[in-house]
Amino acid sequence: MPQQLNQIAFSVVDLQRAERWFRDAFGFVPAGGTRAFRGWGARHVQGLPAAASTCWWLVDRSEHVQIELFQFEAPLARLMPADYRPCDIGYSRVGFWVQDFERAIERLAALGTPPLTASVGEAGERRVCVRNPEGVFVEVMEDDPLRGRSRDARPDCRVAVRSVTLSVPDLEKSTRFFVDALGMSQSTTKLRRPEHEALWGLGGATTRSVVLDAGNVLLELVQYLDPVGKPWPRGYRISDQGILNVAFGYRRMREMMDSYRRSRTAGARANGFPLHLLNWGVVYVNDEQHFSVELLWVKPRWDSRMGFVPQPTSRRPLAPAPIMSSAQ
């Protein structure tokens, strides 16, 4: 079985607005939330001083996949740079397959986040890119790159997370970490074509890339040769606005610990030792190029408490006041 990427986490400055956009634009489903990520435990796992946040979860149609939205009360999120480009080093963009492409475009336009360019591709395989209210680049796919391969838990849901892209400074180092340390395998799926780079303003870019299987989601590693992206901002923290990290999910503590030990042997730095409770456990590791990766094990009976099962909105904490206006 391939490693299962089961979470994409975002740091947002307006939790209620960000969550509403994912729901209204695409049809993601609320799955609860928590204010438990604060104090010593959060600081130990996330490696942030005085860490405190409110977190809401959303799920799509796939089994055991979630979007995690953090609004940090401490440390306060720094805004995404106004000149940020997807070639800049870091978690660069996400890709969503939608059941009704034209209707999704209409909803996005009505929400004030229309496509950045005209669509690319023939009918049935069209794609566009938008920036969500937090500035994150989101690729919208009419064609499903994992058609027939994904495991659907909610087939009535009209959206599925299909890719997450990392813009990396050294493709070989990143490939070694995700393949050798975390045990991922290279995918035979053709995720995109060179002309898709124009969707996010990098038409004609020269790149090297690897696509890795991660269960219901594809992990894309891209090294931009021209244009070369900016390095991590000085003083960068994972609480800064944007994609925070991804998580790989396990059902047994032993499986997670096997990945943890391999990652440490490969040179990854952990924020702290793995924390294990009765029904779940977690650790954040950082590869040698400073990408944060969460390793998480959850017993199936605990899925509803960890945001992997739809929940009424009453089952989540109130959103805090927005930190400040988002700047793109």
Beta strands, then each sheet from edge to edge (+ up, - down):
strand 1: 4-11
strand 2: 29-34
strand 3: 52-59
strand 4: 66-74
strand 5: 90-98
strand 6: 127-131
strand 7: 137-141
strand 8: 159-167
strand 9: 185-186
strand 10: 206-214
strand 11: 217-226
strand 12: 242-250
strand 13: 269-270
strand 14: 275-276
strand 15: 280-286
strand 16: 292-298
sheet 1: 2+ 3- 4+ 1+ 12- 16- 15+ 13-
sheet 2: 2+ 3- 4+ 1+ 12- 16- 15+ 14-
sheet 3: 6+ 7- 5- 8+ 11+ 10- 9+
end
